[in-house]
Amino acid sequence: MLTLHHLEYSQSFRILWLLEELGADYLLERYDRDPKSRLAPDDLKQLSPLGTAPVVTDDAGLVLAESNAAIDYILDSYPDSPLRPGAGDPSRADYLFWFHAGNGSLMPMQFMNGILTMMEARSPALMRPMIKAVTSKVRDALVRPRLKRIFDLMEEDLGRHMWLAGDTMTAADITLVYSIFSAEDRGHIDANRPNIGRWIAQVRKTPSFQRATEKDGRETIVFSF
């Protein structure tokens, strides 16, 4: 049987939602972040090849990290699932783009933005104005423009159909949930992006998402720097 090793406030929520949407049989092992470092605890780090979440294991000795790898591996057991449109499906190209855009384009910019915030907050008081001047230039030159382009495209696509890859939910929606909820938490999604706002609302109403949230046991799925 598959076991999901789920770290609080992490991308492993995506695997939890996927398993609930599939109605899969699985075991859930929950881990809390270290209260000081806010990183994964040592027992999860020792299990994961990368020391990060999520990790899925099974009785045959599988140990697999990386969210999208875990999603693809799990969906291999559900070949008829509409969560992964196959070759020739009209939504296939949109699905592939958004399935990979989260980890390939959106999350790197969000992560960089978080690092810049930490640099500002943790720098010595006398150096903080200079640090903020540098981080502001990086945000203006790189982070903000790229985030805007991603969210503009997302807003456009969600104006054409209900979900990111069409009118049916796919694994692209599942893999992007952490990034988009994180963007909402940081104020990047507002009334000027009504289609993304509508997507967030419909995700929250999805029964499998609600079951995953209940099993997660926390008010929010995202980690705040």
Backbone as numpy.savetxt, mean C-alpha at the origin, in Angstrom:
# Nx Ny Nz CAx CAy CAz Cx Cy Cz
-1.02 -24.86 4.91 -1.86 -23.66 4.91 -0.98 -22.40 4.91
-1.46 -21.36 4.26 -0.73 -20.11 4.18 -0.85 -19.34 5.49
0.25 -18.73 5.90 0.26 -17.84 7.08 0.71 -16.46 6.64
-0.05 -15.46 7.00 0.34 -14.07 6.76 0.92 -13.52 8.04
2.16 -13.06 7.95 2.83 -12.42 9.08 2.62 -10.91 8.91
1.72 -10.38 9.71 1.16 -9.04 9.49 1.70 -8.05 10.52
2.42 -7.06 10.02 2.95 -6.00 10.87 1.97 -4.84 10.92
1.73 -4.32 12.10 0.78 -3.21 12.24 1.22 -2.01 11.41
0.25 -1.27 10.90 0.49 -0.05 10.11 1.51 -0.30 8.99
1.26 -1.30 8.19 2.23 -1.64 7.14 1.52 -2.10 5.89
2.34 -2.31 4.85 1.82 -2.76 3.57 1.21 -4.17 3.63
1.47 -4.90 4.69 0.90 -6.24 4.78 -0.61 -6.22 4.91
-1.19 -5.05 5.20 -2.66 -4.97 5.19 -3.21 -5.35 3.82
-2.46 -5.06 2.77 -2.91 -5.38 1.42 -3.11 -6.88 1.25
-2.21 -7.68 1.83 -2.34 -9.13 1.72 -3.52 -9.60 2.56
-3.71 -8.98 3.70 -4.85 -9.32 4.54 -6.16 -9.06 3.80
-6.26 -7.92 3.14 -7.47 -7.61 2.37 -7.65 -8.60 1.22
-6.57 -8.91 0.51 -6.64 -9.86 -0.59 -7.19 -11.20 -0.12
-6.65 -11.72 0.96 -7.08 -13.02 1.47 -8.55 -13.01 1.87
-9.00 -11.90 2.44 -10.41 -11.80 2.80 -11.29 -11.71 1.56
-10.85 -10.99 0.55 -11.63 -10.88 -0.69 -11.75 -12.23 -1.38
-10.70 -13.04 -1.31 -10.71 -14.36 -1.94 -11.47 -15.39 -1.11
-11.75 -15.07 0.14 -12.36 -16.06 1.03 -11.41 -17.20 1.32
-10.12 -16.91 1.39 -9.09 -17.94 1.55 -9.03 -18.44 2.99
-8.55 -19.67 3.12 -8.21 -20.21 4.44 -6.76 -19.83 4.72
-6.53 -19.20 5.84 -5.16 -18.76 6.16 -5.05 -18.54 7.66
-3.82 -18.47 8.12 -3.54 -18.12 9.50 -2.97 -16.71 9.54
-3.25 -16.00 10.61 -2.78 -14.62 10.75 -1.92 -14.50 11.99
-0.67 -14.10 11.78 0.24 -13.81 12.89 0.47 -12.30 12.90
0.10 -11.65 13.99 0.21 -10.20 14.07 1.45 -9.79 14.87
2.07 -8.71 14.41 3.27 -8.19 15.04 3.10 -6.69 15.29
3.60 -6.23 16.42 3.60 -4.80 16.73 4.98 -4.22 16.41
4.98 -2.98 16.01 6.25 -2.29 15.76 7.00 -2.06 17.07
8.32 -1.99 16.98 9.13 -1.64 18.14 8.73 -0.23 18.59
8.41 -0.03 19.88 7.90 1.26 20.31 8.91 2.41 20.18
10.20 2.09 20.13 11.20 3.15 20.02 11.59 3.42 18.57
11.96 2.37 17.85 12.43 2.55 16.48 11.29 2.65 15.48
10.10 2.14 15.84 8.92 2.07 14.97 9.13 1.12 13.80
10.16 0.27 13.90 10.44 -0.71 12.86 9.85 -2.06 13.27
9.97 -3.04 12.36 9.48 -4.39 12.65 10.26 -4.99 13.81
9.62 -5.83 14.63 10.33 -6.47 15.74 11.31 -7.51 15.23
12.23 -7.93 16.08 13.29 -8.84 15.67 12.76 -10.17 15.17
11.69 -10.70 15.78 11.21 -12.01 15.36 10.67 -11.98 13.93
10.07 -10.86 13.51 9.63 -10.74 12.13 10.81 -10.51 11.20
11.78 -9.69 11.63 12.96 -9.44 10.81 13.73 -10.73 10.52
13.80 -11.60 11.50 14.53 -12.85 11.32 13.81 -13.79 10.36
12.49 -13.67 10.29 11.71 -14.52 9.39 11.80 -14.04 7.95
11.78 -12.73 7.75 11.73 -12.15 6.41 13.10 -12.11 5.76
13.20 -12.45 4.47 14.49 -12.33 3.78 15.02 -10.90 3.77
14.12 -9.91 3.83 14.51 -8.51 3.78 14.35 -7.81 5.12
13.81 -8.52 6.10 13.56 -7.89 7.39 12.39 -6.94 7.36
11.47 -7.13 6.41 10.34 -6.22 6.25 9.05 -7.01 6.14
7.93 -6.31 6.24 6.60 -6.90 6.05 6.06 -6.45 4.70
5.19 -7.26 4.08 4.64 -8.52 4.60 5.53 -9.71 4.31
5.24 -10.79 5.01 5.85 -12.08 4.74 4.73 -13.11 4.76
4.73 -14.01 3.78 3.82 -15.14 3.81 4.65 -16.42 3.86
4.17 -17.39 4.63 4.82 -18.68 4.73 3.75 -19.76 4.56
4.21 -20.99 4.30 3.27 -22.11 4.28 3.94 -23.35 4.84
3.17 -24.42 4.93 3.64 -25.66 5.55 4.73 -26.35 4.73
4.85 -25.97 3.46 5.86 -26.60 2.60 7.21 -25.91 2.67
7.33 -24.88 3.50 8.61 -24.19 3.66 8.73 -22.88 2.92
7.65 -22.43 2.28 7.68 -21.14 1.58 7.93 -20.00 2.55
8.81 -19.10 2.18 8.98 -17.82 2.88 9.10 -16.76 1.79
8.05 -15.93 1.66 8.00 -14.99 0.54 7.70 -13.59 1.06
8.56 -12.64 0.71 8.37 -11.23 1.05 7.99 -10.47 -0.21
7.76 -9.16 -0.06 7.35 -8.23 -1.11 5.86 -8.40 -1.43
5.12 -7.30 -1.28 3.67 -7.33 -1.40 3.19 -7.87 -2.75
3.68 -7.31 -3.84 3.19 -7.72 -5.15 3.58 -9.15 -5.48
4.73 -9.59 -4.99 5.11 -10.99 -5.18 4.13 -11.90 -4.44
3.78 -11.51 -3.22 2.84 -12.30 -2.43 1.46 -12.32 -3.09
1.03 -11.16 -3.62 -0.27 -11.10 -4.29 -0.30 -12.02 -5.50
0.73 -11.96 -6.34 0.78 -12.82 -7.52 0.83 -14.30 -7.13
1.61 -14.61 -6.10 1.73 -16.00 -5.66 0.37 -16.52 -5.19
-0.33 -15.73 -4.40 -1.64 -16.16 -3.89 -2.64 -16.30 -5.02
-2.64 -15.35 -5.95 -3.61 -15.40 -7.05 -3.34 -16.56 -8.01
-2.13 -17.10 -8.00 -1.85 -18.29 -8.81 -2.77 -19.45 -8.43
-3.22 -19.46 -7.18 -4.11 -20.53 -6.71 -5.57 -20.24 -7.03
-5.84 -19.07 -7.62 -7.20 -18.68 -7.97 -7.22 -18.20 -9.43
-6.97 -19.10 -10.37 -6.81 -18.69 -11.77 -8.06 -18.07 -12.38
-9.22 -18.34 -11.82 -10.45 -17.78 -12.36 -10.89 -16.50 -11.66
-10.07 -16.01 -10.76 -10.45 -14.81 -10.02 -10.43 -13.58 -10.92
-11.45 -12.71 -10.84 -11.45 -11.47 -11.62 -10.46 -10.44 -11.08
-9.81 -10.75 -9.97 -8.86 -9.80 -9.39 -7.61 -9.62 -10.24
-7.34 -10.57 -11.14 -6.17 -10.45 -12.02 -6.61 -10.70 -13.46
-6.97 -9.64 -14.21 -7.40 -9.81 -15.60 -6.31 -10.47 -16.43
-6.71 -11.43 -17.25 -5.75 -12.18 -18.04 -5.44 -11.53 -19.37
-4.54 -12.15 -20.10 -4.17 -11.66 -21.44 -5.41 -11.62 -22.32
-5.56 -10.51 -23.05 -6.71 -10.33 -23.92 -7.88 -9.64 -23.26
-7.88 -9.52 -21.96 -8.93 -8.79 -21.26 -8.77 -7.30 -21.55
-9.86 -6.57 -21.84 -9.75 -5.14 -22.16 -9.12 -4.30 -21.04
-9.22 -4.78 -19.81 -8.67 -4.02 -18.69 -7.24 -4.41 -18.34
-6.67 -5.32 -19.11 -5.35 -5.87 -18.77 -4.27 -4.80 -18.67
-4.19 -3.91 -19.63 -3.13 -2.90 -19.63 -3.27 -1.95 -18.45
-4.51 -1.47 -18.18 -4.72 -0.60 -17.02 -4.39 -1.33 -15.73
-4.77 -2.60 -15.68 -4.47 -3.40 -14.49 -2.96 -3.47 -14.25
-2.21 -3.83 -15.28 -0.76 -3.96 -15.12 -0.12 -2.64 -14.71
-0.59 -1.56 -15.33 -0.01 -0.25 -14.99 -0.22 0.07 -13.52
-1.47 0.02 -13.06 -1.75 0.43 -11.68 -1.25 -0.60 -10.67
-1.20 -1.86 -11.06 -0.67 -2.87 -10.15 0.79 -2.59 -9.81
1.53 -2.06 -10.78 2.95 -1.80 -10.55 3.25 -0.34 -10.22
2.32 0.56 -10.48 2.58 1.99 -10.25 2.73 2.32 -8.77
2.04 1.57 -7.91 2.14 1.85 -6.48 3.56 1.71 -5.97
4.14 0.53 -6.14 5.49 0.29 -5.65 6.55 0.90 -6.55
6.24 1.05 -7.84 7.24 1.56 -8.76 7.36 3.06 -8.81
6.24 3.78 -8.60 6.25 5.24 -8.76 5.74 5.98 -7.54
4.60 5.55 -6.99 3.97 6.32 -5.92 4.69 6.16 -4.59
4.93 4.93 -4.15 5.52 4.74 -2.84 6.95 5.28 -2.72
7.80 5.21 -3.76 9.11 5.82 -3.61 9.06 7.32 -3.32
8.10 8.02 -3.96 7.96 9.45 -3.68 7.41 9.69 -2.26
6.48 8.85 -1.84 5.94 8.98 -0.49 7.01 8.67 0.56
7.81 7.65 0.27 8.87 7.30 1.20 9.91 8.42 1.29
10.27 8.97 0.14 11.22 10.07 0.14 10.66 11.27 0.92
9.39 11.55 0.72 8.77 12.66 1.44 8.81 12.41 2.95
8.58 11.16 3.35 8.65 10.82 4.76 10.05 10.98 5.32
11.06 10.59 4.55 12.44 10.75 4.99 12.79 12.23 5.16
12.33 13.05 4.22 12.58 14.49 4.33 11.93 15.06 5.59
10.73 14.60 5.89 10.05 15.05 7.11 10.83 14.65 8.36
11.34 13.41 8.37 12.13 12.95 9.51 13.42 13.75 9.64
14.05 14.08 8.52 15.27 14.89 8.57 15.00 16.24 9.21
13.87 16.83 8.85 13.52 18.13 9.43 13.25 18.02 10.93
12.50 16.99 11.30 12.08 16.87 12.69 13.23 16.49 13.63
14.18 15.72 13.11 15.23 15.18 13.98 16.56 15.92 13.87
16.61 16.93 13.05 17.85 17.70 12.93 18.03 18.62 14.14
19.27 18.94 14.51 19.50 19.87 15.63 18.82 21.21 15.37
18.35 21.82 16.41 17.54 23.04 16.29 18.27 24.14 15.51
19.58 24.29 15.73 20.31 25.35 15.05 20.44 25.08 13.54
20.42 23.80 13.17 20.58 23.45 11.76 19.24 23.31 11.05
18.16 23.32 11.80 16.85 23.00 11.21 16.44 23.96 10.08
16.64 25.26 10.20 16.27 26.15 9.08 17.01 25.80 7.79
18.29 25.47 7.89 19.07 25.12 6.70 18.58 23.79 6.13
18.31 22.82 7.01 17.82 21.52 6.56 16.49 21.69 5.85
15.61 22.49 6.43 14.29 22.70 5.82 14.41 23.40 4.46
15.36 24.28 4.33 15.55 24.96 3.04 15.95 23.95 1.96
16.80 23.00 2.33 17.24 21.97 1.38 16.10 21.02 1.05
15.41 20.52 2.09 14.33 19.56 1.86 13.19 20.18 1.07
12.95 21.47 1.27 11.90 22.15 0.52 12.23 22.18 -0.97
13.50 22.39 -1.30 13.91 22.40 -2.71 13.74 21.02 -3.34
14.06 19.98 -2.58 13.90 18.61 -3.09 12.42 18.31 -3.33
11.58 18.73 -2.40 10.14 18.51 -2.57 9.62 19.25 -3.82
10.03 20.50 -3.97 9.52 21.30 -5.09 10.03 20.79 -6.43
11.26 20.30 -6.47 11.85 19.88 -7.74 11.47 18.45 -8.13
11.22 17.60 -7.15 11.03 16.19 -7.45 9.75 15.59 -6.89
9.56 15.69 -5.59 8.48 14.95 -4.93 7.10 15.45 -5.33
6.86 16.74 -5.14 5.52 17.28 -5.42 5.10 17.13 -6.88
5.97 17.45 -7.85 5.55 17.29 -9.25 5.20 15.85 -9.61
5.98 14.89 -9.12 5.72 13.49 -9.46 4.44 12.99 -8.78
4.26 13.36 -7.53 3.03 12.97 -6.84 1.81 13.56 -7.55
1.93 14.82 -7.98 0.81 15.46 -8.67 0.47 14.72 -9.96
1.47 14.34 -10.74 1.21 13.65 -11.99 0.54 12.30 -11.75
0.99 11.59 -10.73 0.39 10.29 -10.42 -1.07 10.46 -10.02
-1.33 11.41 -9.12 -2.70 11.59 -8.64 -3.60 12.20 -9.71
-3.03 13.02 -10.59 -3.83 13.54 -11.71 -4.28 12.40 -12.62
-3.37 11.49 -12.92 -3.72 10.35 -13.78 -4.73 9.44 -13.09
-4.54 9.23 -11.81 -5.47 8.40 -11.05 -6.86 9.02 -11.04
-6.93 10.32 -10.83 -8.21 11.03 -10.83 -8.89 10.90 -12.20
-8.10 11.00 -13.26 -8.64 10.88 -14.62 -9.19 9.47 -14.86
-8.41 8.46 -14.51 -8.84 7.08 -14.74 -10.08 6.74 -13.91
-10.13 7.21 -12.68 -11.29 6.93 -11.84 -12.50 7.76 -12.26
-12.31 8.72 -13.13 -13.44 9.42 -13.73 -14.05 8.63 -14.89
-13.28 7.68 -15.43 -13.76 6.87 -16.56 -14.42 5.57 -16.11
-14.02 5.07 -14.94 -14.62 3.83 -14.45 -14.56 3.77 -12.93
-15.23 2.80 -12.35 -15.43 2.74 -10.91 -14.16 2.40 -10.14
-13.36 1.51 -10.70 -12.13 1.08 -10.03 -10.95 1.44 -10.91
-9.75 1.21 -10.42 -8.57 1.69 -11.14 -8.40 1.06 -12.51
-8.80 -0.21 -12.66 -8.60 -0.89 -13.94 -9.91 -1.21 -14.65
-10.98 -0.58 -14.25 -12.27 -0.85 -14.90 -13.40 -0.74 -13.90
-14.52 -1.35 -14.19 -15.69 -1.28 -13.32 -15.77 -2.44 -12.35
-14.73 -3.26 -12.31 -14.64 -4.36 -11.35 -13.36 -4.19 -10.54
-13.43 -4.43 -9.25 -12.25 -4.34 -8.40 -11.23 -5.39 -8.81
-9.97 -5.01 -8.82 -8.88 -5.93 -9.12 -7.79 -5.82 -8.06
-6.76 -6.64 -8.20 -5.63 -6.57 -7.29 -4.89 -5.25 -7.39
-5.09 -4.51 -8.48 -4.48 -3.17 -8.58 -5.04 -2.26 -7.49
-6.34 -2.35 -7.24 -6.93 -1.56 -6.16 -6.39 -1.99 -4.81
-6.23 -3.29 -4.64 -5.73 -3.81 -3.37 -4.29 -3.37 -3.12
-3.46 -3.45 -4.14 -2.05 -3.11 -3.93 -1.83 -1.61 -3.73
-2.77 -0.78 -4.18 -2.61 0.67 -4.02 -3.28 1.22 -2.78
-4.01 0.38 -2.04 -4.79 0.91 -0.93 -3.92 1.58 0.13
-2.80 0.98 0.45 -1.94 1.56 1.50 -1.42 2.92 1.08
-0.97 3.02 -0.16 -0.41 4.29 -0.65 -1.46 5.39 -0.72
-2.66 5.05 -1.19 -3.69 6.08 -1.34 -4.23 6.51 0.02
-4.42 5.56 0.92 -4.87 5.93 2.26 -3.81 6.76 2.97
-2.55 6.44 2.73 -1.45 7.23 3.29 -1.48 8.65 2.73
-1.73 8.77 1.42 -1.82 10.10 0.80 -2.98 10.90 1.38
-4.10 10.24 1.61 -5.23 10.92 2.22 -4.87 11.39 3.63
-4.19 10.53 4.39 -3.80 10.86 5.75 -2.88 12.08 5.79
-2.09 12.26 4.75 -1.14 13.38 4.70 -1.69 14.60 3.95
-2.95 14.57 3.59 -3.60 15.74 3.01 -3.42 15.90 1.51
-2.92 14.85 0.82 -2.74 14.95 -0.63 -4.04 14.71 -1.40
-5.02 14.11 -0.75 -6.31 13.84 -1.39 -7.35 14.73 -0.72
-7.91 15.66 -1.49 -8.89 16.58 -0.93 -10.07 16.72 -1.88
-10.87 17.74 -1.67 -12.08 17.93 -2.49 -11.77 18.17 -3.95
-10.54 18.54 -4.27 -10.16 18.76 -5.67 -9.93 17.45 -6.42
-9.98 16.33 -5.71 -9.83 15.02 -6.34 -11.04 14.16 -5.95
-12.22 14.52 -6.43 -13.44 13.82 -6.00 -13.50 12.36 -6.41
-12.89 12.01 -7.54 -12.96 10.62 -7.99 -12.12 9.71 -7.09
-10.97 10.20 -6.66 -10.17 9.42 -5.72 -10.89 9.33 -4.38
-11.51 10.43 -3.98 -12.29 10.41 -2.74 -13.42 9.41 -2.79
-14.08 9.32 -3.94 -15.15 8.34 -4.12 -14.60 6.93 -4.05
-13.43 6.70 -4.64 -12.78 5.38 -4.58 -12.48 4.99 -3.14
-11.95 5.93 -2.36 -11.65 5.66 -0.96 -12.91 5.27 -0.20
-14.00 5.99 -0.45 -15.26 5.71 0.23 -15.78 4.32 -0.13
-15.69 3.94 -1.41 -16.22 2.65 -1.81 -15.33 1.51 -1.31
-14.03 1.75 -1.18 -13.14 0.75 -0.58 -13.58 0.48 0.86
-13.83 1.56 1.60 -14.21 1.40 3.01 -15.54 0.66 3.16
-16.38 0.71 2.14 -17.67 0.02 2.21 -17.59 -1.44 1.74
-16.46 -1.83 1.16 -16.32 -3.19 0.64 -16.28 -4.19 1.80
-17.15 -5.20 1.80 -17.20 -6.14 2.93 -15.86 -6.78 3.27
-15.09 -7.17 2.26 -13.80 -7.82 2.53 -12.83 -6.85 3.18
-12.88 -5.58 2.80 -12.03 -4.57 3.42 -12.44 -4.39 4.88
-13.72 -4.37 5.14 -14.20 -4.23 6.51 -13.79 -5.42 7.37
-13.84 -6.63 6.81 -13.40 -7.81 7.56 -11.90 -7.73 7.84
-11.12 -7.30 6.84 -9.68 -7.16 7.04 -9.38 -6.10 8.10
-10.11 -5.01 8.08 -9.92 -3.96 9.08 -10.22 -4.47 10.49
-11.28 -5.27 10.59 -11.63 -5.84 11.89 -10.54 -6.78 12.40
-9.98 -7.60 11.51 -8.91 -8.51 11.92 -7.62 -7.76 12.22
-7.39 -6.67 11.51 -6.23 -5.83 11.78 -6.35 -5.20 13.17
-7.55 -4.79 13.52 -7.81 -4.34 14.87 -7.35 -2.93 15.19
-7.10 -2.11 14.15 -6.62 -0.75 14.40 -7.46 0.26 13.62
-7.46 1.49 14.10 -8.33 2.50 13.50 -7.85 2.94 12.14
-6.57 2.85 11.89 -6.01 3.25 10.60 -5.03 2.18 10.13
-4.86 2.05 8.82 -3.97 1.02 8.30 -2.59 1.58 7.98
-2.41 2.90 8.08 -1.16 3.50 7.60 -0.27 3.92 8.75
1.01 4.01 8.45 2.03 4.42 9.41 2.37 5.89 9.18
2.29 6.69 10.22 2.62 8.11 10.11 4.03 8.36 10.60
4.82 9.08 9.79 6.18 9.41 10.20 6.14 10.43 11.33
